[in-house]
Amino acid sequence: MALHFLGKETDGGNSPTLWLDDERDEYVLQGWEVTDPGSLAAIGTVPAGELVLRVPTALMGHLPKGDG
């Protein structure tokens, strides 16, 4: 896996972070696990092996700009 750091948003020692995996053409996120029962109920079933994360909207500002 070739991860390339794109950016982070530090909030009181926590650092939601964004990387790009060039080999898989996927983004890798570090964020806060969603544990709020109301939010999880709204999301529905989360399949095994998946995790719902919460990240600040500012983190998405580190996404590369698209071609079109």
N, C-alpha and C positions, 0 to 999 in steps of 0.2 A: 504494500500500500504506500503510495507516494502522496502524503498529505502536505498541502501547502497552506500555511497560515494566512487567513484573510483579515481577521480582526477580532477584537474583543471589546466588551462593554463592562467595565469594572463598576461594581456597586457594593461598597462596604466590604471589600475583601472577596466577594464572589465575582467570578469573571465568566459570564456566558461568552462562549467563543465559537468562531466559525472557521472551518477549514474546507478546502476543496481536495477531493481525492481524484487526481487526474486519471488514474488507471481505470477507475470504475465510473467516471463521469457522474459523481455524486458529491453532495455536501455532507459534512460531518458537523454536528452541533453538540455543544456542551451547554446545558441550561439547568433550570430547576425542574425537578419532577413535579408534575401536577398531582396533588393529593386532595384538593378540594372536592368533597363529595358532589356538590352541585355541578361543578365543571365536568367531572368524570361521568355523571349521569347524562349530561348534555352530549358528550362525546360518544357514549355507548361502549360497546365491547371493544377492548383493546386486545388484539391477538397476542398469543404467547410469543415472546421474542421481540416485541415492540414496546416502546416506552413513549408516553406523551410528555413533551418538554414544554416549558414556558421560558421564553427569552424576551428581552426588551426589543421593542420595534426598532430601536436605533441599531441593533445588531444587523438587521437586514440591509442597512446602508453600506455594509461591507461586501454585499454581493456584487460580482462583476456586472458591468453594464452589458446588456445583450446586443446582438448584431441587428436585430430587427424588431 
